[in-house]
Amino acid sequence: KKFTYISQHEWVEVGENDGVVGITERIQLEYGNIIFIELPSGDEYEQDEPLGRVEVTDGNTFPIYAPATGEIKEINTTLEEDPDLINHSPEGDGWICRISIESPRELDVLMDADAYIDYEEEELDNEYMDEEDFYDEDEAYDYINLPQKPSATLPASNRFPILLLRYKGSLCH
């Protein structure tokens, strides 16, 4: 299968004049299992228009966007009876719908697999603070390196110095 991706963590398997739409596993990994899915109810959608939504275990909902302008040709109605299918096979049997693609040029903005992986990594990096943001430059930190007495009961690989950090007079390790 050859997928293209949009930044809202959805995939499209592009065919001749249509595409099968689904969500990536990333949504589940980040937000939890999907417990409800609202499938498309209209016939035609513009690119980036919400065509449905998913609800995860914590009660949050996330829209599903149309990857391109087109008409809904088929809906995976199995998901109405078994929304858990999307948790077990998000890029397989858990597909959401098939949409016609009126303008193939709209697909030019979608990412291939390598670009999507890079996008995910960048997004994860942005979620965590940089070390510079974590430490206050105005605070004084002293590093204390205390030698540890060799012990006959410990193997040589476990004999190493202990590094302590003193912050505002308190010792941390």
C-alpha positions as CSV (number, residue, x, y, z in Angstrom):
1,K,0.0,0.0,0.0
2,K,1.2,3.5,-0.8
3,F,0.0,6.1,1.6
4,T,0.2,9.8,1.6
5,Y,-0.4,11.8,4.8
6,I,-1.8,15.0,6.1
7,S,-0.6,16.9,9.2
8,Q,-3.7,16.0,11.2
9,H,-2.5,12.3,11.3
10,E,-4.6,10.9,8.6
11,W,-3.6,8.8,5.6
12,V,-4.9,8.5,2.1
13,E,-4.3,5.5,-0.2
14,V,-4.6,7.1,-3.6
15,G,-6.1,5.1,-6.4
16,E,-7.0,6.1,-10.0
17,N,-9.6,8.8,-9.3
18,D,-10.2,8.2,-5.6
19,G,-8.6,7.7,-2.3
20,V,-9.3,5.6,0.8
21,V,-9.1,7.7,4.0
22,G,-8.1,6.7,7.5
23,I,-6.3,7.8,10.6
24,T,-2.8,7.0,11.6
25,E,-1.8,5.0,14.6
26,R,-0.2,8.1,16.0
27,I,-3.6,9.5,17.2
28,Q,-4.1,6.4,19.4
29,L,-0.5,6.5,20.7
30,E,-0.8,10.1,21.7
31,Y,-4.5,10.4,22.8
32,G,-5.6,6.9,23.6
33,N,-8.0,4.3,22.1
34,I,-10.9,5.5,20.0
35,I,-14.2,4.7,21.5
36,F,-16.6,6.4,19.0
37,I,-16.4,7.5,15.4
38,E,-18.7,9.8,13.6
39,L,-18.6,8.8,9.9
40,P,-19.2,11.2,7.0
41,S,-22.8,12.2,6.6
42,G,-22.6,14.5,3.6
43,D,-22.0,13.7,-0.1
44,E,-19.4,16.2,-1.1
45,Y,-16.5,17.8,0.9
46,E,-13.9,20.5,0.2
47,Q,-10.2,19.8,0.9
48,D,-9.5,20.3,4.7
49,E,-13.2,20.3,5.5
50,P,-14.1,18.1,8.5
51,L,-16.0,15.0,7.3
52,G,-16.3,13.2,10.6
53,R,-14.7,12.9,14.1
54,V,-13.3,10.4,16.5
55,E,-13.7,10.4,20.3
56,V,-10.9,8.9,22.5
57,T,-11.1,7.4,26.0
58,D,-10.6,10.7,27.9
59,G,-13.6,12.2,26.1
60,N,-11.7,14.5,23.7
61,T,-12.8,14.6,20.1
62,F,-10.7,15.2,17.0
63,P,-12.0,16.0,13.5
64,I,-11.3,13.9,10.5
65,Y,-10.5,16.1,7.5
66,A,-11.1,15.6,3.8
67,P,-7.7,15.2,2.1
68,A,-9.0,16.5,-1.2
69,T,-12.2,18.0,-2.7
70,G,-14.5,15.2,-3.7
71,E,-17.6,13.1,-3.2
72,I,-17.9,10.3,-0.7
73,K,-18.1,7.0,-2.7
74,E,-18.1,4.5,0.2
75,I,-18.2,4.5,4.0
76,N,-16.8,1.8,6.2
77,T,-20.1,1.1,8.1
78,T,-18.4,-1.7,10.0
79,L,-17.0,1.0,12.2
80,E,-20.5,2.0,13.4
81,E,-20.9,-1.5,15.0
82,D,-17.3,-2.0,15.9
83,P,-15.4,1.3,16.4
84,D,-12.6,-0.7,18.1
85,L,-11.6,-2.0,14.7
86,I,-10.0,1.4,14.1
87,N,-7.8,0.7,17.2
88,H,-6.6,-2.7,16.0
89,S,-6.2,-1.9,12.3
90,P,-6.1,1.9,11.7
91,E,-4.2,1.6,8.4
92,G,-6.1,-1.5,7.2
93,D,-9.6,-2.7,8.0
94,G,-10.2,0.4,10.1
95,W,-10.3,2.7,7.1
96,I,-13.0,5.4,7.2
97,C,-14.2,6.2,3.7
98,R,-13.4,6.3,0.0
99,I,-13.6,9.7,-1.6
100,S,-13.4,10.7,-5.3
101,I,-10.6,13.1,-6.0
102,E,-11.8,16.0,-8.2
103,S,-8.4,17.7,-8.5
104,P,-5.3,15.6,-8.2
105,R,-3.2,18.8,-7.7
106,E,-4.7,19.1,-4.2
107,L,-2.7,15.9,-3.3
108,D,0.6,17.7,-4.0
109,V,0.5,19.2,-0.5
110,L,0.3,15.8,1.2
111,M,3.4,14.1,2.6
112,D,4.9,10.8,1.6
113,A,5.9,8.3,4.3
114,D,9.4,9.8,4.8
115,A,8.2,13.3,5.1
116,Y,5.4,12.2,7.5
117,I,8.0,10.4,9.8
118,D,10.1,13.6,9.8
119,Y,7.0,15.7,10.6
120,E,6.1,13.3,13.5
121,E,9.7,13.5,14.9
122,E,9.6,17.3,14.7
123,E,6.2,17.5,16.4
124,L,7.4,15.2,19.2
125,D,10.6,17.4,19.7
126,N,8.4,20.5,20.0
127,E,6.3,18.8,22.7
128,Y,9.3,18.6,25.0
129,M,11.2,21.5,26.5
130,D,14.7,22.2,25.4
131,E,17.3,21.8,28.1
132,E,17.9,25.6,27.9
133,D,14.2,26.2,28.8
134,F,14.4,23.8,31.7
135,Y,17.3,25.3,33.5
136,D,17.2,28.8,34.8
137,E,20.5,30.5,33.7
138,D,20.4,32.8,36.7
139,E,20.4,30.0,39.2
140,A,23.7,28.6,40.6
141,Y,24.4,24.9,40.3
142,D,27.4,23.3,41.8
143,Y,28.5,19.8,40.7
144,I,30.1,17.7,43.4
145,N,31.9,14.6,42.3
146,L,32.4,12.3,45.3
147,P,34.6,9.2,44.8
148,Q,33.0,6.0,45.9
149,K,35.0,3.5,47.9
150,P,35.7,0.4,46.0
151,S,33.8,-2.6,47.4
152,A,34.9,-6.1,47.1
153,T,31.2,-7.2,46.8
154,L,30.6,-5.1,43.7
155,P,31.9,-6.0,40.3
156,A,34.4,-3.5,38.8
157,S,31.8,-2.3,36.3
158,N,29.6,-1.0,39.2
159,R,32.4,1.0,40.9
160,F,32.0,4.5,39.6
161,P,31.9,8.0,41.1
162,I,28.6,9.4,42.3
163,L,27.6,12.7,40.8
164,L,25.6,15.0,43.1
165,L,24.0,18.3,42.2
166,R,23.7,21.0,44.8
167,Y,21.0,23.5,44.1
168,K,20.5,26.4,46.5
169,G,22.2,24.5,49.3
170,S,20.3,21.2,48.9
171,L,21.9,18.1,47.6
172,C,20.2,16.2,44.8
173,H,21.4,13.0,43.1
